[in-house]
Amino acid sequence: MARSIAVLVAAVLVFAAIVFLFPTSPTAASPHATAGATAPAAAPAAAPVAGPHPAGTIFVVTINQYGYESDYFETGLGTVVYFYVDESSGDTNATVTITDQNATRDGLTNPVATYTVNVSSGANNSYDSGVGYTLPVSLTYGGYWNITASGALGGNYTNEFFVQTYDVGASASPYYILPGFSGTVWFDVEATANDAPYTHATVAMTAEYWNEVNGTYQPLPLTNTSFPLGTAVGSTSFTLPLNATPFNYVYFYIWANVTLGGNLSYETYAYAYVGEFDYVSLSVNCPTCYGSDVPVGAQVAVTASVYYDVGGSPIALPNDPVDFSFWNGSSLVAAPGSPPEQVTTNSNGQASILFQAGSPPFTEMSSLLNSVNVSALVSPAGVNVSAVWSNQTWAFSVVNTSQIVPLVQVTPNRGAYFGGDTVVVNWSLLASNPNTIAGWSGTWWQAYTYGTYSAILGAGTLSGTSGTLQVTVPLTYSGEFEIYVSASNATDSTYGYYYTSIYSPEVILLPSEYLYSAGDTVNVGVQTLGSVVNASTLYYTVTAPDLGETIGQGIVTGGSFSFQVPTAVVPTYIDIQVSAQNPTWGLVASSGTDIDQKAGYTIGVGISTASTYADGSYQPGETITVTWTITAVGPVVPPQFWYVSLYTWNGEWGYAPPEAEVSTSSNSGSFSYTIPSGTSGIQSLYVEVDLDTAPCSGIGCYAFGQVSYLVNANPSSLNSLVGGSSGPTLGWVILLVIVLVVAVALTVLMLRRGRKPAAAASSGAATGMNPPAPPPSNPAPAEWKQPESSGDADRPAMPSPPPGAQ
């Protein structure tokens, strides 16, 4: 029995191991897929109309990848040279060849492309059939190319077109500048194929500014005007002379020159606009001050804001020195708090200091006013040229707290008001201590509007130190509104006010979705602003204008309503209207909004390469396959081709070119990507699809997707999968082998125990065991011996031992 159990246990363990190591249905690698959004692009143009040419001849022009006639092309992914052939001599076929005038330099063999096209109808536009020559992205240098059309009857016709391999960008900083100030001009030379730095050009720069004294443009000195071969990014500095005329431009000209295989030059320019100083203003922040009355010892912050004029609204002037000084009457003093005497304005054109209104040095409440004097310089002084400056002064009185006029505070009960609302304000007299408001009382108030509807809405007298005022605003009014409150004592007066804007009553619509599909249920939240609208009945109407149908209508209850998008014929857009009807005032507000049918493309991105580790990780240096699939949503017309690009994080945010890119008409595909060395942790790849020739709306014609994956630079070998991409890990296999070894050992041990004779009983009466059996009466069997070998290779099999032999 023990032997049977052991064999059964061993068989079960072996069967489990086989199933575990060799599953019948391997698990497929699942891509890490996510969906993305889309954006719009332009539709292709109609076929070009050939210009006039001699009758009875053949004619050809080049067409760009957007379907337009062009004799200028830039290298880059998807740059295709199409052509339009016009034949009026009776030829049914024409031969079109494309040649590079610098083929030897560029490593090409002419003709680079040859096409036989059908012109039996009199013309052939290869853009319509997708036949064209894709310019090599590996071209280093630009130059002129030829396209030639020839026919048996029409003869030959050749047109030139130019291929550009780099471009130049430039910008001046700052864009607005004053005479005497310095700036920088930046440039970059980029390859048109991938926007990477182009290192095969030299760069030269010049600049000029307008001098109205001479009435001409004058050269502007630059710190550097020449940059050697290979300088793809650079800059130069300048200082604008003091005689530069305001409200004119400073021009910077940049040339990127290539001299190999012919002189080529690409020119661009940048510019800055010259302004002039406008003014400086002061603002004061003092929580314990009351207007220009400053309590003794108060901390006062003063900010000078410097502006300059560029022919329109004033602009803050940065990096300008501002001088601060303090006066007590006619004496220049040093204010407590040790504020700096000069501060440079920040990027917002502001310079600030903090001082203490101590007495001394300031005199309390004298007939001589104290002051803070500020001078703002706007340009350094040149030879025989004085600096331009502006001076502003803030006068204040240092007073004891008992002399401070109380503040009249007017506070509304709401943050915003609408036509027909009742404005409620609380007013009160505030001071630093109760003694300050002794003898003071409110005197009168007035509420009024401004603008074309200027009117007094209410007025009256006041008493005491606090109270509440109410004024109802006309339903038809929207504009500025103010409540004015005054107070006085026996010798002085003060006032306060609340100023706000009154808005028209409003209905706000909040659809649950602005892009819908057939059969969607759309919930529309409705918010009302204004007491008149709040007391109104709200009526809604939902229509499909392009179908001429009403989808739903009724009364809004509970602040929302719903409707379902038709499924049989889906409208391209749906119009939603809500109107507020007041029982007294009639129609007081209405609002409308449109929602659109989803139309565009979405993208799914995944990784089809299965990980060989249980945690799904990959290793630095491993090559993985990134898959993508685009799906059309709604009524969109697929373009002839689109661009698909693979980016890392740096590339997606514009810091690096794409890792791979393809122009295709397929709605799915893949990229190979090698994980860089030194990578670890969670990484992301991004796939973008630009369907730039498809008319889209709603979700657009630009699809974006992201996929994340784990990189483990030092994976444990025990975590690797047996078989590469399926089955158990190596750690589990080792554990299973150990279990099997132990199971086999136990089985052998149990089998051996099953062959052993029963143990003899021990002697002794106390044990209660039976005495031993008597010895056998028959003689022992004879011992069997193996016969000796005869040395014959063909000897017969060995005989079996006799029965009973040991």
PAVEX-858929 format. One record per residue (C-alpha): x, y, z; residue number from 1. Coordinates in steps of 0.5 Angstrom, whole numbers. Layout:
<pts>
- u  v  w  pos
- X  Y  Z  NUM
...
</pts>
This chain:
<pts>
- u  v  w  pos
- 0  0  0  1
- 6  5  2  2
- 9  3  -5  3
- 2  5  -9  4
- 2  12  -5  5
- 9  14  -6  6
- 8  12  -14  7
- 2  16  -14  8
- 5  22  -11  9
- 11  22  -15  10
- 6  22  -22  11
- 2  28  -19  12
- 8  32  -18  13
- 11  30  -25  14
- 5  32  -28  15
- 4  39  -25  16
- 11  40  -27  17
- 10  39  -34  18
- 3  43  -34  19
- 7  49  -30  20
- 13  49  -35  21
- 9  48  -41  22
- 3  51  -41  23
- -2  49  -47  24
- -4  57  -48  25
- 2  62  -48  26
- 0  69  -46  27
- 0  74  -51  28
- 4  80  -50  29
- 0  85  -48  30
- 1  92  -51  31
- 1  98  -46  32
- -4  102  -50  33
- -7  109  -49  34
- -11  113  -53  35
- -9  120  -55  36
- -13  127  -58  37
- -13  130  -65  38
- -12  137  -68  39
- -14  140  -75  40
- -10  141  -81  41
- -11  144  -88  42
- -14  141  -94  43
- -10  139  -101  44
- -11  145  -106  45
- -14  144  -113  46
- -10  142  -119  47
- -6  148  -121  48
- -7  151  -128  49
- -1  151  -132  50
- 1  158  -135  51
- 2  160  -142  52
- 7  156  -146  53
- 8  156  -154  54
- 2  152  -158  55
- 4  145  -160  56
- 9  143  -155  57
- 10  140  -148  58
- 10  143  -141  59
- 12  141  -134  60
- 12  145  -127  61
- 13  142  -120  62
- 8  141  -115  63
- 9  141  -108  64
- 7  136  -103  65
- 1  140  -101  66
- -2  140  -108  67
- 1  147  -110  68
- 5  149  -116  69
- 12  151  -113  70
- 19  152  -115  71
- 22  151  -108  72
- 23  145  -104  73
- 26  144  -97  74
- 29  137  -95  75
- 25  133  -90  76
- 21  127  -88  77
- 15  127  -93  78
- 18  132  -98  79
- 15  130  -105  80
- 17  133  -112  81
- 10  132  -116  82
- 9  135  -123  83
- 4  137  -128  84
- 5  136  -135  85
- 1  139  -140  86
- 2  136  -147  87
- -2  139  -154  88
- 2  136  -159  89
- -2  129  -159  90
- 3  125  -155  91
- -1  119  -151  92
- 5  118  -147  93
- 11  123  -144  94
- 17  122  -140  95
- 19  126  -134  96
- 26  126  -131  97
- 29  129  -125  98
- 36  131  -125  99
- 40  134  -119  100
- 45  140  -122  101
- 50  138  -117  102
- 49  130  -117  103
- 56  129  -116  104
- 57  133  -110  105
- 51  130  -107  106
- 53  123  -108  107
- 47  122  -113  108
- 46  119  -120  109
- 42  123  -126  110
- 37  122  -127  111
- 35  121  -120  112
- 28  119  -122  113
- 24  117  -129  114
- 17  117  -130  115
- 13  115  -136  116
- 6  118  -135  117
- 0  118  -139  118
- -2  125  -143  119
- -7  122  -148  120
- -12  127  -144  121
- -8  133  -145  122
- -5  133  -138  123
- -3  129  -132  124
- -2  132  -125  125
- 2  126  -121  126
- -1  129  -115  127
- -7  126  -116  128
- -4  119  -117  129
- 1  120  -111  130
- 7  119  -116  131
- 13  123  -114  132
- 20  124  -112  133
- 22  124  -105  134
- 28  128  -104  135
- 33  125  -100  136
- 33  127  -92  137
- 41  126  -92  138
- 42  132  -97  139
- 47  136  -94  140
- 47  142  -99  141
- 42  145  -103  142
- 42  148  -110  143
- 38  148  -117  144
- 35  141  -120  145
- 32  140  -126  146
- 25  137  -128  147
- 24  135  -136  148
- 18  133  -140  149
- 19  130  -147  150
- 15  127  -152  151
- 15  124  -159  152
- 11  130  -162  153
- 12  135  -156  154
- 19  135  -156  155
- 23  137  -149  156
- 21  142  -144  157
- 26  143  -138  158
- 24  147  -131  159
- 29  149  -125  160
- 27  148  -118  161
- 31  150  -112  162
- 32  145  -106  163
- 34  148  -99  164
- 37  144  -94  165
- 38  149  -88  166
- 34  155  -86  167
- 36  161  -81  168
- 32  164  -75  169
- 34  170  -71  170
- 31  175  -65  171
- 33  181  -62  172
- 32  182  -54  173
- 29  186  -52  174
- 24  187  -57  175
- 23  194  -54  176
- 29  198  -53  177
- 31  205  -51  178
- 37  209  -53  179
- 43  208  -49  180
- 40  201  -47  181
- 44  194  -49  182
- 41  188  -52  183
- 43  181  -55  184
- 41  178  -62  185
- 40  171  -62  186
- 41  166  -69  187
- 40  159  -70  188
- 42  155  -77  189
- 37  149  -77  190
- 37  143  -82  191
- 30  143  -86  192
- 30  135  -85  193
- 30  135  -78  194
- 31  142  -75  195
- 38  139  -72  196
- 43  144  -72  197
- 46  145  -79  198
- 54  146  -78  199
- 56  147  -86  200
- 55  154  -86  201
- 59  161  -84  202
- 54  166  -81  203
- 55  174  -82  204
- 51  180  -78  205
- 50  187  -79  206
- 45  192  -76  207
- 43  199  -77  208
- 38  204  -74  209
- 35  211  -76  210
- 38  217  -74  211
- 33  223  -75  212
- 39  228  -74  213
- 42  226  -81  214
- 36  223  -84  215
- 39  216  -85  216
- 40  209  -83  217
- 47  209  -79  218
- 51  203  -78  219
- 50  200  -71  220
- 56  197  -68  221
- 56  189  -66  222
- 61  186  -61  223
- 61  180  -66  224
- 59  180  -74  225
- 63  174  -76  226
- 62  167  -74  227
- 66  161  -77  228
- 64  155  -80  229
- 60  150  -76  230
- 57  155  -71  231
- 49  153  -71  232
- 47  157  -65  233
- 50  164  -63  234
- 49  171  -61  235
- 52  178  -61  236
- 51  184  -56  237
- 50  191  -58  238
- 48  198  -54  239
- 43  203  -58  240
- 46  210  -59  241
- 43  216  -55  242
- 42  219  -62  243
- 37  213  -64  244
- 30  216  -66  245
- 25  214  -62  246
- 19  210  -65  247
- 23  207  -71  248
- 26  200  -72  249
- 33  197  -71  250
- 34  192  -76  251
- 39  186  -75  252
- 41  182  -82  253
- 44  175  -81  254
- 47  171  -87  255
- 48  164  -87  256
- 53  162  -92  257
- 55  155  -95  258
- 61  155  -100  259
- 62  148  -102  260
- 60  146  -109  261
- 57  153  -111  262
- 56  159  -106  263
- 49  159  -103  264
- 46  164  -98  265
- 40  164  -94  266
- 38  171  -91  267
- 34  173  -85  268
- 33  179  -81  269
- 31  181  -74  270
- 29  188  -71  271
- 27  192  -65  272
- 23  198  -64  273
- 26  204  -61  274
- 21  207  -55  275
- 22  214  -51  276
- 21  215  -43  277
- 14  216  -41  278
- 14  217  -34  279
- 15  214  -27  280
- 9  213  -21  281
- 9  212  -14  282
- 5  207  -10  283
- 5  207  -2  284
- 3  201  2  285
- 2  202  9  286
- -3  198  13  287
- -4  203  19  288
- -4  209  15  289
- -10  214  13  290
- -9  217  7  291
- -3  221  7  292
- -3  221  15  293
- 2  217  17  294
- 3  215  25  295
- 9  216  28  296
- 13  209  27  297
- 9  206  22  298
- 13  202  17  299
- 12  205  10  300
- 13  201  3  301
- 14  206  -3  302
- 14  203  -10  303
- 17  207  -16  304
- 14  204  -23  305
- 18  206  -29  306
- 14  206  -36  307
- 17  208  -43  308
- 13  209  -49  309
- 13  205  -56  310
- 8  209  -59  311
- 2  206  -56  312
- 0  204  -48  313
- 6  205  -43  314
- 10  199  -42  315
- 14  197  -36  316
- 22  199  -36  317
- 26  194  -33  318
- 34  195  -31  319
- 33  202  -30  320
- 36  205  -24  321
- 32  209  -19  322
- 34  214  -14  323
- 30  215  -7  324
- 31  221  -2  325
- 27  223  4  326
- 26  230  6  327
- 23  233  12  328
- 21  240  10  329
- 27  243  6  330
- 32  239  10  331
- 35  232  7  332
- 34  227  12  333
- 36  219  13  334
- 30  215  14  335
- 30  210  19  336
- 30  203  17  337
- 36  204  12  338
- 33  204  6  339
- 38  204  0  340
- 39  210  -4  341
- 39  207  -11  342
- 35  201  -13  343
- 34  198  -20  344
- 27  196  -23  345
- 25  189  -24  346
- 22  186  -30  347
- 16  189  -28  348
- 19  196  -28  349
- 18  197  -21  350
- 23  199  -15  351
- 21  198  -8  352
- 24  200  -1  353
- 21  200  6  354
- 22  206  11  355
- 20  208  18  356
- 16  214  19  357
- 20  216  26  358
- 20  223  29  359
- 26  225  29  360
- 28  225  23  361
- 21  227  21  362
- 17  233  25  363
- 10  231  27  364
- 4  235  24  365
- 8  241  22  366
- 6  246  17  367
- 12  243  13  368
- 10  237  9  369
- 15  231  10  370
- 16  227  3  371
- 19  222  -1  372
- 23  224  -7  373
- 24  219  -13  374
- 28  220  -19  375
- 28  215  -25  376
- 34  215  -30  377
- 32  212  -36  378
- 39  212  -40  379
- 46  213  -38  380
- 50  220  -40  381
- 54  220  -46  382
- 59  225  -48  383
- 56  232  -48  384
- 49  228  -47  385
- 45  229  -40  386
- 41  223  -38  387
- 34  223  -39  388
- 30  223  -32  389
- 23  224  -28  390
- 22  226  -21  391
- 16  224  -17  392
- 15  226  -10  393
- 10  223  -5  394
- 8  228  1  395
- 6  226  8  396
- 5  228  15  397
- 7  224  21  398
- 2  225  26  399
- 0  222  33  400
- -5  217  33  401
- -10  221  36  402
- -10  226  31  403
- -11  221  25  404
- -18  222  21  405
- -22  216  22  406
- -23  211  16  407
- -30  210  13  408
- -31  203  11  409
- -37  201  6  410
- -37  194  5  411
- -42  190  1  412
- -46  184  2  413
- -45  180  -4  414
- -39  180  -9  415
- -43  182  -15  416
- -49  185  -17  417
- -54  184  -23  418
- -59  189  -26  419
- -66  189  -22  420
- -62  187  -15  421
- -62  190  -9  422
- -55  193  -7  423
- -54  192  1  424
- -48  195  4  425
- -46  196  11  426
- -42  202  13  427
- -38  204  19  428
- -32  209  22  429
- -26  205  24  430
- -19  208  27  431
- -13  205  31  432
- -17  206  38  433
- -24  208  40  434
- -21  216  42  435
- -20  217  35  436
- -27  217  33  437
- -30  221  39  438
- -34  226  36  439
- -35  223  29  440
- -41  221  26  441
- -44  220  19  442
- -47  225  16  443
- -50  223  9  444
- -50  218  3  445
- -51  218  -4  446
- -52  212  -9  447
- -51  213  -17  448
- -49  210  -23  449
- -45  213  -29  450
- -45  213  -36  451
- -50  214  -41  452
- -55  212  -36  453
- -52  217  -30  454
- -57  217  -25  455
- -58  218  -17  456
- -61  212  -15  457
- -62  214  -7  458
- -59  219  -2  459
- -60  221  5  460
- -58  223  12  461
- -54  219  17  462
- -52  219  24  463
- -48  215  29  464
- -42  211  27  465
- -45  205  23  466
- -51  203  19  467
- -54  199  13  468
- -56  202  6  469
- -60  199  1  470
- -61  201  -6  471
- -65  197  -12  472
- -61  198  -19  473
- -66  198  -25  474
- -67  192  -29  475
- -64  195  -35  476
- -58  198  -32  477
- -51  195  -33  478
- -45  199  -32  479
- -41  203  -26  480
- -45  204  -19  481
- -42  207  -13  482
- -45  209  -6  483
- -42  215  -3  484
- -42  216  5  485
- -39  222  9  486
- -37  223  16  487
- -35  229  20  488
- -33  232  27  489
- -33  239  29  490
- -27  241  25  491
- -26  236  20  492
- -29  231  15  493
- -28  225  11  494
- -31  220  7  495
- -31  213  4  496
- -35  209  -2  497
- -36  202  -5  498
- -35  202  -12  499
- -37  196  -17  500
- -40  194  -24  501
- -47  192  -25  502
- -48  186  -30  503
- -54  184  -34  504
- -58  178  -31  505
- -55  172  -35  506
- -57  165  -36  507
- -51  160  -36  508
- -51  153  -40  509
- -46  148  -38  510
- -47  142  -43  511
- -44  135  -40  512
- -41  134  -47  513
- -39  139  -52  514
- -37  133  -57  515
- -42  128  -58  516
- -43  121  -62  517
- -50  118  -64  518
- -55  116  -59  519
- -51  120  -53  520
- -55  123  -47  521
- -53  130  -46  522
- -55  133  -39  523
- -55  141  -39  524
- -54  145  -33  525
- -57  151  -32  526
- -54  157  -28  527
- -58  164  -27  528
- -55  170  -25  529
- -59  176  -22  530
- -65  176  -17  531
- -70  177  -23  532
- -67  171  -27  533
- -68  167  -21  534
- -75  169  -20  535
- -76  167  -27  536
- -79  161  -31  537
- -74  158  -36  538
- -76  155  -42  539
- -71  151  -47  540
- -71  149  -54  541
- -66  144  -57  542
- -65  144  -65  543
- -61  141  -70  544
- -61  146  -75  545
- -58  143  -81  546
- -63  137  -81  547
- -69  142  -79  548
- -71  138  -73  549
- -73  140  -66  550
- -70  135  -61  551
- -73  137  -55  552
- -76  143  -51  553
- -79  144  -45  554
- -79  148  -38  555
- -72  147  -34  556
- -73  144  -27  557
- -68  143  -22  558
- -63  147  -25  559
- -62  142  -31  560
- -65  138  -37  561
- -63  132  -42  562
- -64  130  -49  563
- -61  125  -53  564
- -57  125  -60  565
- -61  122  -66  566
- -58  116  -68  567
- -61  115  -75  568
- -59  121  -78  569
- -53  125  -74  570
- -53  132  -74  571
- -47  136  -75  572
- -48  141  -69  573
- -54  142  -64  574
- -56  149  -62  575
- -59  149  -55  576
- -63  155  -53  577
- -65  157  -46  578
- -70  164  -44  579
- -72  167  -38  580
- -79  169  -37  581
- -81  173  -31  582
- -88  174  -29  583
- -87  182  -28  584
- -82  184  -33  585
- -83  179  -39  586
- -77  176  -42  587
- -71  178  -38  588
- -65  174  -40  589
- -63  168  -46  590
- -57  164  -47  591
- -55  159  -53  592
- -49  155  -54  593
- -47  150  -60  594
- -44  143  -59  595
- -41  139  -65  596
- -41  132  -67  597
- -34  128  -66  598
- -30  128  -72  599
- -23  127  -73  600
- -18  122  -70  601
- -16  118  -64  602
- -9  114  -63  603
- -8  108  -60  604
- 0  106  -58  605
- 3  100  -55  606
- 9  96  -54  607
- 9  89  -58  608
- 15  87  -55  609
- 14  82  -50  610
- 19  83  -43  611
- 23  77  -41  612
- 22  78  -34  613
- 16  77  -29  614
- 15  85  -27  615
- 14  87  -35  616
- 21  91  -35  617
- 26  92  -40  618
- 33  93  -40  619
- 38  99  -43  620
- 40  97  -50  621
- 34  93  -51  622
- 30  94  -58  623
- 23  94  -57  624
- 17  95  -62  625
- 12  101  -61  626
- 6  100  -65  627
- 1  105  -67  628
- -6  105  -69  629
- -11  111  -71  630
- -18  111  -72  631
- -23  115  -75  632
- -29  118  -71  633
- -35  121  -74  634
- -35  124  -81  635
- -28  125  -83  636
- -25  124  -90  637
- -18  121  -90  638
- -12  124  -93  639
- -7  121  -98  640
- -2  121  -93  641
- 0  123  -86  642
- 6  124  -81  643
- 7  119  -75  644
- 13  121  -71  645
- 16  118  -65  646
- 18  122  -59  647
- 22  121  -52  648
- 20  126  -47  649
- 25  131  -49  650
- 22  131  -56  651
- 15  131  -54  652
- 17  138  -51  653
- 21  141  -56  654
- 28  140  -53  655
- 30  134  -58  656
- 28  132  -65  657
- 24  125  -66  658
- 27  119  -65  659
- 23  116  -72  660
- 18  119  -77  661
- 15  116  -83  662
- 10  119  -88  663
- 5  114  -89  664
- -3  112  -91  665
- -3  106  -87  666
- -8  107  -81  667
- -3  103  -77  668
- 5  101  -76  669
- 10  101  -71  670
- 17  104  -70  671
- 24  100  -67  672
- 26  104  -61  673
- 33  102  -57  674
- 33  104  -50  675
- 39  108  -48  676
- 44  106  -44  677
- 44  109  -37  678
- 36  109  -37  679
- 32  106  -31  680
- 25  107  -28  681
- 19  108  -31  682
- 20  111  -38  683
- 15  114  -43  684
- 14  114  -51  685
- 10  119  -55  686
- 7  118  -62  687
- 4  124  -66  688
- 0  123  -72  689
- -1  130  -76  690
- -6  129  -81  691
- -5  135  -84  692
- -9  135  -90  693
- -16  132  -87  694
- -22  137  -86  695
- -23  136  -79  696
- -28  139  -73  697
- -29  137  -66  698
- -23  133  -64  699
- -19  135  -70  700
- -14  132  -74  701
- -8  131  -69  702
- -7  125  -66  703
- -3  124  -59  704
- -2  118  -55  705
- 3  116  -50  706
- 6  109  -47  707
- 10  108  -41  708
- 14  102  -39  709
- 19  100  -34  710
- 27  100  -35  711
- 31  95  -30  712
- 38  96  -31  713
- 40  90  -26  714
- 34  85  -26  715
- 35  79  -22  716
- 36  72  -26  717
- 31  69  -22  718
- 26  74  -24  719
- 27  72  -32  720
- 21  68  -35  721
- 23  61  -38  722
- 22  61  -45  723
- 23  68  -46  724
- 16  71  -46  725
- 12  66  -43  726
- 11  61  -37  727
- 14  61  -30  728
- 20  65  -28  729
- 27  61  -27  730
- 26  62  -19  731
- 20  58  -19  732
- 23  53  -24  733
- 29  52  -19  734
- 24  51  -13  735
- 20  46  -17  736
- 26  42  -18  737
- 28  42  -11  738
- 21  40  -9  739
- 21  34  -14  740
- 28  32  -12  741
- 25  32  -5  742
- 19  28  -7  743
- 23  23  -11  744
- 28  22  -5  745
- 22  21  0  746
- 19  16  -6  747
- 25  12  -6  748
- 25  12  2  749
- 18  9  2  750
- 19  4  -3  751
- 26  1  1  752
- 22  1  7  753
- 16  -3  4  754
- 22  -9  2  755
- 25  -10  9  756
- 22  -16  13  757
- 19  -15  19  758
- 23  -13  25  759
- 24  -19  30  760
- 21  -19  37  761
- 25  -18  43  762
- 25  -23  48  763
- 23  -22  55  764
- 16  -24  58  765
- 15  -17  61  766
- 14  -15  54  767
- 8  -20  52  768
- 11  -22  46  769
- 11  -29  42  770
- 17  -33  43  771
- 22  -34  36  772
- 20  -39  31  773
- 24  -45  31  774
- 29  -46  26  775
- 28  -49  19  776
- 28  -57  18  777
- 30  -57  11  778
- 37  -56  9  779
- 39  -49  6  780
- 39  -48  -2  781
- 46  -49  -5  782
- 50  -42  -7  783
- 49  -40  -14  784
- 55  -38  -18  785
- 56  -35  -25  786
- 59  -39  -30  787
- 66  -37  -32  788
- 66  -33  -39  789
- 68  -37  -45  790
- 71  -31  -49  791
- 67  -32  -54  792
- 63  -25  -57  793
- 57  -29  -59  794
- 56  -33  -53  795
- 49  -34  -51  796
- 45  -31  -45  797
- 47  -32  -38  798
- 43  -38  -35  799
- 38  -36  -29  800
- 40  -37  -22  801
- 37  -44  -20  802
- 30  -43  -15  803
- 32  -41  -8  804
- 39  -39  -10  805
- 42  -33  -6  806
</pts>
